[in-house]
Amino acid sequence: MFSKILIANRGEIACRIIQTAHRMGIRCVAVYSDADANARHVAMADEAFHIGPAPSSESYLKADRIIEVAKKSGAQAIHPGYGFLSENTRFAEACETNNIVFIGPPSSAIAAMGSKSAAKAIMEKAGVPLVPGYHGDDQSPDTLRKEAEQCGFPLLLKAVAGGGGKGMRVVERMEDFDDALAAAKRESKNAFGNPDMLIERYLTQPRHVEIQVFCDRDGHGVYLAERDCSVQRRHQKVLEEAPAPGLSEETRKAMGEAAVKAAQAINYVGAGTVEFLYDVDGSFFFMEMNTRLQVEHPVTEMVTGQDLVEWQLKVAWGDPLPLEQAQVKTRGHALEARIYAEDPDQDFLPATGTLRYLSTPDENVHVRVDTGVTEGDEISIHYDPMIAKLIVWDETRDQAINRMVQALEHYRIAGVKTNIRFLHALADAQPFREAELTTGFIEDHRELLFPKSRLDLHKGLVLAAGFLLEQRKSREVVSTDPWSPFGRQNGWRMNSEYAQPMHLLVGEEVHELKILERDDRYQVMVGGSIYHLNCKLDDDSLQAVINGHRISVHGNLHNHQLVLFYEGDTFQCNVFRETFGAEELAGEGSLEAPMNGAIVAVQAKVGDQVTAGQTLVIMEAMKMEHAIKAPADGVVTDIFYAEGDQVSEGAELIAIETSDEEAA
Ligand code: MV4
């Protein structure tokens, strides 16, 4: 077996590969860009080499540099993961030329699947079912028109050079054909540099069912069941599962055997995926073959009990396949949800930022988390916005769905927008439970997938108040005399009729709460209602009883922004500074901007002697003003911004030399 391999990738897949390699006693070399110097995959590897700036075109796609690192480090093989160089024939060839094993298929197999029409011709010859249509070289409009007539309508024009749904066009009637053809050719020429088209009968309600195949160097092939990846958004998979619900044993076998034939037809070696369109009547048709390990491979691992990365390493080393077809068994049901940094409410716009709070569900036989990030990491614009894959397993699909819903509720992220709430709604949606799996699922069920908040406004505000009050209490015990009922600051007294006001900003609106505390219970008045609140905070976990209903939430307070996590949903608010005393909120005493915002006023000049607590700069963010105050007596030595400037969270606004420093 290899003793040292290089992983030419980053993020969760690099971590995933390192994990198996280490379990097998193989040393791992990582590569990283400027943006990933402190990334998890670098920390996990035995050694790591810097390969360039953050953009992948200057780092993870630099084939020559990566091969150089492999040689320098003595790695015997390169695992490309998925994406980046995984399906790059020249890279696979370059590995071969440099006597480094490419952990993937021969470059010829990658090349064979590069053109849709060539792939279809190979599959036709191998006896793999194809969607009826035309995939010939003759691209004259007359021939295409004739073929269209023969194919029937509706039909689909697909770019020969396309992939992932790009360059496709549905044509409903012959009258529309010429215009559609011209437009599709133009588009494909622009997008792929190749205007050639193929014609297929258009299946209106297909499912995406794919077979995991494996071949060894002796030409033996097996299939490891199938995955249903029908739930997609703009050709991005969202939820995947294994096995495909409702697939008969006969179809599974026929599809599996067709997939192995497809792989063998191109002398495949290693892990591959053959994608099929699966029609309502149980028929299936070859769509394309992916010549790499796929993102969604864990669901196959969960139902087969096999480690596909281990299989890849063994096959690349030249070992025979670990199992024969008859030994491949599946058990139970697995689901995978892709957790993305994106905003479902803004048409899934990719989100960036710092994962300032990250708490994941416990892993066990039912729950697996594949991720490449840890708390404090940055989700940047440079790479795919996937934060993690959440994979669950149970004996039945219905139980697996329950596991997924529960695990999503235990996945808590603050600092970056995510699709967790959307995934929760999706997994929990009745049509999904009923396995109504079509490629149009998300479009067809929008009303179910963007539900209203699971916490109504008042409950959210009351819980927020409870969290803030309890957190403050837990901090005060340390700093003040716990025996004195009047030892607390800000005019807050226990056992009095004095109602503490609190102002919380939700969206654009400020809500005033009035809070009475008596015998460790609270009465919270908000919007004319009174809530009886009893709560206990343990670290970030709040157990609250509101009017006799016990609810548990988790919370994270950062720079006045409070996020509560409840049943896969979040409730967010901003805490007005005057709600609490000056010392109590994080960031106080710092001369950094507590959040992104604008400078409203600068109230000091360089050289000014200032005293502790004196306001130096006023910022505005999210409709609130924030005073940046001197943490101690001192002299202003520098001012970095002026009135009207926009500043980012964490930016240093002003520098002072404190009297202490002078003395020292
Ligand atoms: C199709 C089809 C219907 N009929 N081909 C989309 C991606 C590309 N690889 C193939 N795709 C499709 N090909 C015929 N003849 C519908 C799709 C399709 C689709 C397929 C799988 C998963 C999601 C999809 C979403 C839209 C369209």
Boltz pocket constraint, residues with backbone or C-beta under 6 A from the ligand:
constraints:
  - pocket:
      binder: B
      contacts: [[A, 131], [A, 156], [A, 163], [A, 164], [A, 165], [A, 200], [A, 201], [A, 202], [A, 203], [A, 204], [A, 206], [A, 207], [A, 208], [A, 229], [A, 230], [A, 232], [A, 235], [A, 277], [A, 287], [A, 288], [A, 439]]
      max_distance: 6.0
